Amino acid sequence: MNQPDAVALSVFASRMAAVCDEMGAVLRRASFSPNIRDRLDFSCAVFDAEGALCAQAAHIPVHLGSMAYAMRGIVSSIELAPGDQLIVNDPYLGGTHLPDVTLIAPVHHDGELRGYVANRAHHADIGSETPGSMPLSTRLEEEGMVIPPSRLVKAGGEDAGLFDRLANGTRDPELMRGDLNAQLSANRIGAQRLEALIEQWGAENFDHSLAALNDYAERLARTAVAGIPDGEYEFTDYMDGDGQGSGELPIHVNVAVSGETARVDFTGTAPQTRGNLNCPLSVAAAGVFYAFRCLMPDQVPACAGMMRPITLQAPEGCLLNARRPAAVVAGNVETSSRVVDAVCGALAKALPARMAAASQGTLNNLGMGSTQAGAAWDYYETIGGGMGAGRDGGGLSAVHSHMSNTLNTPVEVLELHFPLRVRRYAVRRGSGGAGRRRGGDGLVREYEFLRETSVSVLSERRLLAPWGLEGGGPGERGRNLVNGKSMSGKFTTTLKAGDVLTIESPGGGGYGRAEC
């Protein structure tokens, strides 16, 4: 069969992406929790029969990159029949951290497995004793329920026992049921749309088109890598600490570029640590793929071919390739952000005119809630900050950047659902780094609690500021305050009615020396 022409290939890519977009629309509209419905902390993707990425929506980079890296291992370990749906959140078996629950559904056509649809959504309560399920943990089991790959649905019928165990392991079983049903529904519509596309396209033509799409993505990716001068580029960035007394933790990267390929080696990175900044390798891979994707043209399809020119190495037992049962809940959100900073810092040595200074480098994770009988609740959110400036423009202010692509939760939604008041939500003026192009400013978000509330904060860039580039100044470090008193970057506490928590997020680094 002839290869598809450019127009046909573009239509095919758009149709595949549309499957993911529709899955996301269903998931958002059917979900119960503000975390999924309002913050959009979820991702949807399509994979081929071997688990290779075919398409994804423009959702959360850390979700999508890690799924793309780990999906082959997941689907090769269990055979799914028509009507089945698999559930998993185990970070060491293809997950990210326990709150991110993944559902996978096979797609069959004429009795043959043709691919999978999958979605991953963050649940504010996954059974941790700490409301928000973002504790200062030292072992995986402290972070909540660990779900190995399991059939939540078999031949179209739900496993009522498993469903009950998952729902009843949280403080709001009906909320968990609602969100899981939304995830199931998103996969059902995705499977229907993908099967219809295969039927319309024809199975053989579908396979040829998918192969051509991957080859096209690979050619564009190789061209982008070839635009980086050959050589080895090293950079070391640091985590503030793990909240358990570790001190600074280095993330060292060597990016070796040769022609159209790049090898990314994290040898020299800190060993896994007692706290929860550890990552499974899939999370580190997400950061690497994201950083290189930023150098590629917009039209590069989000499929497996895009990742072929890039190889990854991280020593087993280091911070970025941790061994079970290391705690990982902050690795997914905080350490992944520093992976991006480190890789971008290395690439800036090769391409200083194309790279930007460091963005805020943290998601400012805030978990909160109550375990009081009859008044239990859980909530989790991330908070935007400043983006790093580049040669052609200053950094954006008060936005989510890099590994987070979520929204904020509107103040009205927070105050309607939870016993708190948002006293201030503002741009943190002047927090961006100085330079010829200024870094973006961070945010100030201030909460007054109306009832006793357990609060957990996992944040970075409180000790080490986001770096500037080409002589630009660093962004301001973030600050956490309770009733005006400075707190550490990672803490858990119980606040009384009337207490006030203030999060001041970091600014982005500046670019170039300021002109006199």
C-alpha positions in Angstrom: 0.0 0.0 0.0 1.2 3.5 -0.8 2.3 5.7 2.1 -0.2 8.5 3.0 0.4 11.9 1.4 1.0 15.0 3.6 -2.7 16.0 3.7 -3.9 12.5 4.5 -1.2 12.2 7.2 -2.2 15.5 8.7 -5.9 14.5 8.8 -4.9 11.2 10.4 -2.9 12.9 13.1 -5.7 15.3 13.8 -8.3 12.5 14.1 -6.0 10.6 16.6 -5.5 13.7 18.7 -9.3 14.4 18.6 -9.9 11.0 20.3 -7.8 12.2 23.2 -9.4 15.6 23.3 -12.9 14.1 23.5 -11.8 11.7 26.2 -10.6 14.7 28.2 -13.9 16.6 27.7 -15.9 13.6 29.0 -13.6 13.1 31.9 -13.8 16.8 32.9 -17.6 17.0 32.6 -18.3 13.7 34.3 -15.9 14.1 37.3 -17.0 15.1 40.8 -13.9 16.6 42.4 -12.6 20.2 41.9 -9.2 18.7 41.4 -10.2 17.0 38.1 -13.2 19.2 37.1 -11.7 22.6 37.8 -7.9 22.2 38.0 -7.9 19.8 35.0 -5.3 17.6 36.7 -5.7 14.7 34.3 -4.3 13.4 30.9 -5.6 11.3 28.1 -3.7 9.3 25.4 -3.9 6.6 22.8 -1.3 3.7 22.4 -0.8 1.0 19.9 -1.1 -2.7 20.5 2.4 -2.9 21.9 2.0 0.1 24.2 3.8 2.7 22.1 2.4 6.2 22.2 0.2 7.2 19.2 -1.4 10.4 20.3 -2.1 12.6 23.3 -4.0 15.7 24.3 -2.2 18.8 25.5 -2.7 17.9 29.1 -0.1 17.3 31.9 3.5 16.7 30.7 4.6 14.6 33.7 1.5 12.3 33.2 2.0 11.9 29.5 5.7 11.5 29.3 5.7 8.9 32.1 2.8 6.9 30.5 4.6 7.0 27.2 7.8 5.6 28.8 6.2 2.9 30.9 3.1 1.7 29.0 4.8 -1.1 27.1 5.7 -2.8 30.5 2.2 -2.4 31.8 0.3 -3.9 28.9 2.9 -6.7 28.3 2.2 -8.0 31.9 -1.5 -8.6 31.5 -3.8 -9.6 28.7 -6.9 -7.4 28.4 -10.1 -8.7 26.6 -12.8 -6.6 25.0 -14.7 -4.7 27.7 -11.9 -4.9 30.2 -10.4 -1.9 32.0 -7.2 -2.0 33.9 -6.5 0.2 36.9 -3.0 1.0 38.3 -1.2 3.6 40.4 1.9 1.8 41.5 4.8 4.1 40.7 7.2 1.2 40.3 5.0 -0.4 37.7 4.4 2.5 35.4 2.7 5.1 37.6 4.0 8.4 38.9 2.8 8.8 42.4 -0.2 7.2 44.2 -2.7 10.0 43.7 -2.3 9.7 40.0 -4.7 6.8 39.1 -4.4 5.3 35.6 -7.2 3.5 33.7 -6.4 1.6 30.5 -8.9 0.0 28.1 -8.0 -2.2 25.1 -9.4 -1.5 21.7 -10.3 -4.4 19.5 -11.4 -4.5 15.8 -12.6 -7.6 14.1 -11.5 -9.6 17.1 -7.9 -8.4 17.0 -6.2 -6.1 19.6 -5.5 -2.8 17.8 -4.4 -0.5 20.7 -5.3 1.0 24.0 -6.8 4.2 25.3 -5.7 5.5 28.8 -6.3 8.3 31.1 -4.6 9.4 34.3 -6.2 11.6 36.9 -5.0 13.0 40.2 -7.2 12.0 43.2 -6.9 14.4 46.2 -7.6 11.4 48.5 -5.9 8.1 47.8 -6.1 6.8 51.4 -3.2 8.6 53.0 -3.6 9.4 56.7 -2.7 13.0 55.8 -5.6 14.9 54.0 -4.7 15.7 50.5 -2.6 12.6 50.2 0.7 14.6 49.9 2.4 13.6 53.2 6.0 14.1 54.4 6.4 10.3 53.8 9.4 8.1 54.1 7.9 4.9 52.5 5.6 4.4 49.6 2.9 2.7 51.8 2.6 5.9 53.9 1.3 7.8 50.8 -1.9 5.8 50.4 -3.3 2.8 48.6 -0.9 1.1 46.3 -2.9 -0.4 43.3 -1.1 -3.0 41.3 -2.3 -3.5 37.7 -5.9 -4.9 38.3 -9.0 -5.4 36.3 -11.5 -2.8 37.5 -13.9 -3.9 34.7 -14.0 -7.3 33.2 -16.0 -8.0 30.0 -18.0 -4.8 30.7 -18.9 -5.7 34.3 -17.3 -3.8 37.2 -15.5 -5.7 39.9 -17.7 -4.5 42.7 -15.4 -5.8 45.4 -12.4 -3.9 44.1 -14.5 -0.8 43.5 -15.7 -0.9 47.1 -12.3 -1.4 48.5 -10.9 1.6 46.6 -13.9 3.9 47.4 -14.0 2.9 51.1 -10.3 3.5 51.4 -11.0 7.2 51.2 -12.8 9.7 53.4 -15.4 10.5 50.7 -16.3 7.2 49.0 -18.9 8.7 46.7 -16.4 11.3 45.4 -14.0 8.5 44.6 -16.7 6.5 42.9 -17.8 9.5 40.8 -14.3 10.2 39.6 -13.5 6.6 38.8 -16.7 6.3 36.8 -15.7 9.5 35.0 -12.4 7.9 34.1 -14.1 4.7 33.0 -16.5 6.8 30.8 -13.7 8.7 29.2 -12.0 5.4 28.2 -15.3 4.0 26.8 -15.8 7.0 24.5 -12.1 6.9 23.5 -12.3 3.2 22.7 -15.5 3.7 20.6 -14.0 6.6 18.7 -10.7 4.8 18.0 -12.5 1.6 16.8 -14.7 3.8 14.5 -11.6 5.4 13.1 -10.0 2.0 12.4 -13.2 0.9 10.7 -13.4 4.0 8.6 -9.7 4.1 7.7 -9.4 0.3 7.3 -7.1 -1.7 9.5 -4.2 -2.0 7.0 -4.4 1.7 6.1 -4.6 2.6 9.8 -1.4 0.6 10.5 0.4 2.2 7.5 -0.7 5.7 8.6 0.4 5.1 12.2 3.9 3.9 11.0 4.2 6.9 8.7 3.2 9.3 11.6 5.9 7.9 13.8 8.5 8.1 11.0 7.5 11.7 10.3 7.8 12.6 14.0 11.2 10.9 14.2 12.5 12.8 11.2 11.4 16.1 12.7 12.9 15.1 16.1 16.2 14.1 14.5 16.3 17.4 12.7 15.8 19.3 15.9 18.5 17.3 17.7 20.8 17.9 14.7 20.4 21.6 15.3 22.2 21.3 18.6 26.0 21.5 18.2 27.8 18.2 18.8 29.4 17.9 22.2 28.8 17.0 25.8 27.0 19.5 28.0 26.9 19.2 31.8 24.8 20.9 34.4 24.1 20.4 38.1 21.0 21.8 39.8 19.9 21.1 43.4 16.8 20.2 45.4 16.5 22.2 48.6 16.1 19.0 50.6 13.8 16.2 51.3 12.1 17.5 54.5 13.8 14.7 56.5 17.2 16.4 57.0 19.0 15.5 53.8 20.3 18.9 52.9 20.8 19.9 49.3 20.4 17.0 46.8 22.3 17.4 43.4 20.8 16.4 40.1 23.6 16.1 37.7 23.1 15.6 33.9 25.4 15.1 31.0 23.7 15.6 27.6 25.8 14.1 24.8 24.8 15.2 21.3 26.1 13.4 18.3 24.5 14.2 14.9 20.8 13.4 15.1 20.9 11.7 18.5 21.2 12.7 22.2 22.1 10.7 25.2 21.0 12.0 28.6 23.0 10.6 31.5 22.2 11.4 35.2 25.3 9.7 36.6 26.4 11.8 39.6 22.9 12.5 40.8 22.3 12.1 44.5 21.3 8.6 45.8 17.7 8.0 46.6 16.8 9.7 49.8 14.8 9.1 53.0 12.1 11.7 52.1 9.7 11.6 49.2 11.6 13.4 46.5 12.5 10.1 44.8 11.3 9.2 41.3 10.7 6.1 39.3 12.6 6.3 36.1 9.4 7.0 34.1 9.0 10.3 35.8 12.6 11.3 35.1 12.0 10.3 31.4 8.9 12.6 31.3 11.1 15.6 32.3 13.8 14.7 29.7 11.3 14.2 26.8 9.5 17.4 27.7 12.7 19.5 27.6 13.6 18.2 24.2 10.1 18.6 22.9 10.4 22.3 23.6 13.1 22.5 21.0 11.0 20.8 18.3 8.6 22.4 15.9 5.0 22.7 17.0 3.8 20.3 14.3 5.8 17.4 15.6 3.2 14.7 16.4 3.0 13.5 20.0 3.9 9.9 19.3 6.6 7.4 20.0 8.6 8.4 17.0 9.3 11.8 18.6 11.3 10.1 21.4 13.4 7.7 19.3 16.5 9.9 18.9 16.8 10.4 22.7 18.2 7.8 25.2 18.2 8.0 28.9 20.5 6.7 31.7 20.0 7.1 35.4 21.9 4.8 37.9 19.6 2.4 39.7 19.1 3.5 43.3 19.7 7.2 42.6 17.1 10.0 43.2 15.8 9.6 39.6 15.6 5.8 39.5 14.7 4.8 43.0 14.1 1.3 44.4 11.0 0.2 46.1 9.7 1.1 48.7 11.2 4.6 48.5 8.7 7.4 49.0 7.9 9.2 45.7 4.9 11.5 46.2 6.9 14.7 45.8 9.3 13.2 43.2 6.5 13.3 40.6 5.9 17.0 41.1 9.0 18.6 42.5 12.0 16.5 41.4 10.5 16.2 37.8 10.6 20.0 37.7 14.3 20.0 38.6 15.0 17.4 36.0 13.6 19.9 33.5 15.8 22.7 35.0 18.9 20.5 34.8 18.4 19.4 31.2 17.5 22.9 30.1 20.6 24.2 31.9 22.8 21.8 30.0 21.1 22.6 26.7 21.6 26.3 27.4 25.3 25.8 27.2 24.8 24.6 23.6 22.0 26.9 22.6 22.0 30.0 24.9 20.0 32.1 22.4 17.2 29.5 22.3 16.9 28.5 25.9 15.1 30.4 28.7 16.2 31.0 32.3 14.8 28.7 35.0 11.1 29.0 35.8 9.8 28.7 39.3 10.9 25.1 39.5 8.2 23.9 41.9 4.5 23.2 41.9 4.0 24.6 45.4 1.9 21.5 46.4 -0.8 22.2 49.0 -2.8 19.4 50.5 -5.4 20.1 53.2 -8.5 18.7 54.8 -10.0 17.2 57.9 -10.4 13.7 59.3 -13.2 14.7 61.7 -16.1 12.3 61.7 -19.1 13.8 59.8 -16.9 16.7 58.5 -14.1 14.9 56.6 -12.8 16.5 53.5 -9.7 16.5 51.2 -8.3 19.0 48.8 -5.1 19.4 46.8 -3.8 22.1 44.5 -0.7 23.4 42.9 0.1 27.1 42.6 1.6 28.9 39.6 4.6 31.2 39.6 7.0 33.0 37.4 8.5 31.7 34.1 12.1 32.2 33.1 12.9 34.9 30.6 14.5 34.3 27.2 16.4 36.2 24.6 13.2 37.4 22.8 10.9 38.2 25.7 10.4 38.3 29.5 9.0 35.5 31.4 5.2 35.1 31.9 3.9 35.9 35.4 1.6 33.9 37.6 1.4 30.8 35.4 1.9 27.1 35.7 5.0 26.0 33.9 6.9 23.0 32.5 5.7 19.8 34.2 2.4 21.3 35.4 -0.3 22.3 32.9 -3.2 22.6 35.3 -5.4 25.6 36.1 -5.9 27.2 39.4 -9.1 26.4 41.3 -11.3 29.4 41.2 -11.8 31.2 44.6 -15.5 30.8 44.3 -15.2 27.0 44.0 -12.8 26.7 46.9 -15.0 28.8 49.2 -18.2 27.0 48.1 -16.9 23.5 48.8 -14.4 23.8 51.7 -14.3 25.6 55.1 -11.8 28.3 54.1 -11.6 31.8 52.8 -9.1 33.0 50.2 -8.0 36.4 51.6 -5.6 37.3 48.9 -4.7 36.0 45.4 -2.3 38.3 43.6 0.8 38.6 41.5 3.9 38.8 43.6 5.2 42.0 42.0 9.0 42.3 41.6 9.8 38.6 42.3 11.0 37.9 38.7 14.8 38.0 38.1 16.4 41.2 36.8 18.0 41.4 33.4 17.7 42.6 29.9 14.5 40.5 29.9 12.9 40.1 33.3 11.7 36.9 34.7 8.0 36.4 35.3 6.6 37.2 38.7 5.3 34.6 41.1 2.0 34.5 43.0 0.7 35.2 46.5 -2.2 33.0 47.6 -3.5 33.4 51.2 -6.0 31.1 52.9 -7.9 31.7 56.2 -9.3 28.5 57.7 -12.8 28.5 59.1 -12.4 25.2 61.0 -9.5 23.1 62.3 -7.6 21.9 59.2 -4.6 19.6 58.5 -2.3 21.3 56.0 0.7 19.8 54.2 3.0 21.8 51.9 5.6 20.2 49.6 7.5 23.0 47.9 10.9 23.8 46.4 13.0 26.9 45.5 12.7 28.1 49.1 16.4 27.9 49.7 17.9 27.9 46.2 16.6 30.5 43.8 15.7 29.9 40.1 18.8 30.7 38.1 19.1 33.4 35.5 20.8 33.0 32.1 23.4 35.0 30.2 24.0 37.4 33.1 20.3 37.6 34.1 19.5 37.7 37.8 17.8 34.8 39.8 14.1 34.9 40.5 13.0 35.5 44.1 12.8 32.3 46.2 9.4 31.3 47.4 8.1 31.6 51.0 5.6 29.7 53.1 4.1 31.5 56.1 1.6 30.6 58.9 0.2 33.6 60.7 3.1 35.6 59.3 5.7 33.2 60.6 8.1 31.7 58.1 7.9 27.9 57.6 10.1 25.4 55.9 9.6 24.3 52.3 8.1 21.0 53.4 5.9 20.8 56.5 2.7 19.3 57.9 0.7 21.1 60.6 -2.8 21.5 62.1 -4.2 25.0 61.8 -7.1 26.3 63.9 -10.1 28.3 62.9 -8.8 31.8 62.1 -5.3 30.8 61.2 -3.8 32.0 57.9 -1.5 30.2 55.5 0.3 32.3 52.9 2.1 30.8 49.9 4.4 33.1 48.0 5.6 31.3 44.9 9.0 31.9 43.2 9.7 34.2 40.3 11.4 33.1 37.1 15.1 33.9 36.3 16.1 36.9 34.2 17.9 36.8 30.8 20.9 38.9 29.9 22.5 41.7 31.7 20.3 44.7 32.4 21.2 47.6 30.2 22.4 50.7 32.0 
